[in-house]
Amino acid sequence: INFDLILENIKDLNSMFGEGICQIEHTPWGARLRQPDPFPLTLYQNGIVMGHRAFRSYQHPATQQCLQDIMDGYLPSELQPRYPNGV
């Protein structure tokens, strides 16, 4: 696993999906600016934790696919249905 590439691509994905840019949220009384909620990814020596989910080993096929997606420069495919505009 190329951790340097993962970190570099995460920075690129964050900037591509508007990190630090506020979005307009419509309310019953008008609108307000808000920043999207972050989605944490914690890398450990033997696995990852994404969001508030359970720990996943690097040996797990879904974890390998997730990290491969990131190393290829894409939002992990498992997040695309829930976050179609990125996270």
C-alpha positions in Angstrom: 0.0 0.0 0.0 1.4 3.3 -1.1 0.4 5.6 1.9 2.1 8.6 0.3 0.0 8.2 -2.8 -3.1 7.7 -0.7 -2.5 10.9 1.2 -1.7 12.9 -1.9 -4.8 11.7 -3.7 -7.0 12.4 -0.7 -5.8 16.0 -0.7 -6.5 16.2 -4.4 -10.0 14.7 -4.0 -10.8 17.1 -1.1 -9.9 20.1 -3.2 -11.8 18.8 -6.2 -14.9 18.3 -4.1 -14.7 21.8 -2.6 -12.9 21.4 0.7 -13.3 24.7 2.6 -16.0 26.0 0.3 -19.4 26.8 1.8 -22.6 25.6 0.2 -26.0 27.3 0.2 -28.5 25.5 2.5 -32.1 26.6 2.0 -34.1 27.0 5.2 -37.8 27.8 5.8 -36.7 31.4 6.6 -34.3 31.9 3.7 -30.8 30.4 3.3 -27.5 30.1 5.0 -24.0 29.1 4.2 -22.6 25.9 5.7 -19.5 23.7 5.1 -20.1 20.1 4.3 -19.6 17.7 7.2 -16.1 16.0 7.0 -15.9 12.3 6.4 -12.9 10.9 8.5 -10.6 8.3 7.2 -8.1 6.9 9.7 -5.2 4.8 8.5 -3.6 2.3 10.9 -0.7 0.0 10.5 -3.0 -3.0 10.0 -6.3 -1.4 8.6 -8.6 1.6 8.3 -11.6 3.1 9.9 -13.9 5.1 7.5 -16.4 7.5 8.9 -17.9 6.0 12.1 -17.8 2.5 10.8 -16.0 -0.5 12.2 -12.3 -1.2 11.8 -11.4 -3.0 8.6 -8.2 -5.0 8.0 -6.1 -4.3 4.9 -6.6 -8.0 4.1 -10.4 -7.5 3.6 -11.3 -7.3 -0.1 -13.6 -4.2 0.4 -10.8 -2.4 2.1 -8.4 -3.2 -0.7 -10.9 -2.0 -3.3 -11.5 1.2 -1.3 -7.7 2.0 -1.1 -7.2 1.1 -4.8 -10.0 3.5 -5.8 -8.2 6.3 -3.8 -4.8 5.3 -5.2 -6.3 5.5 -8.7 -7.5 9.1 -7.9 -11.2 8.3 -7.4 -13.8 8.6 -4.6 -14.1 5.1 -3.2 -16.9 3.3 -5.1 -18.6 2.3 -1.8 -19.2 6.0 -1.0 -20.5 7.1 -4.4 -24.2 6.1 -3.8 -24.3 8.0 -0.5 -22.1 10.9 -1.6 -22.7 11.4 -5.4 -21.2 14.9 -5.3 -18.2 13.8 -3.3 -17.4 14.1 0.4 
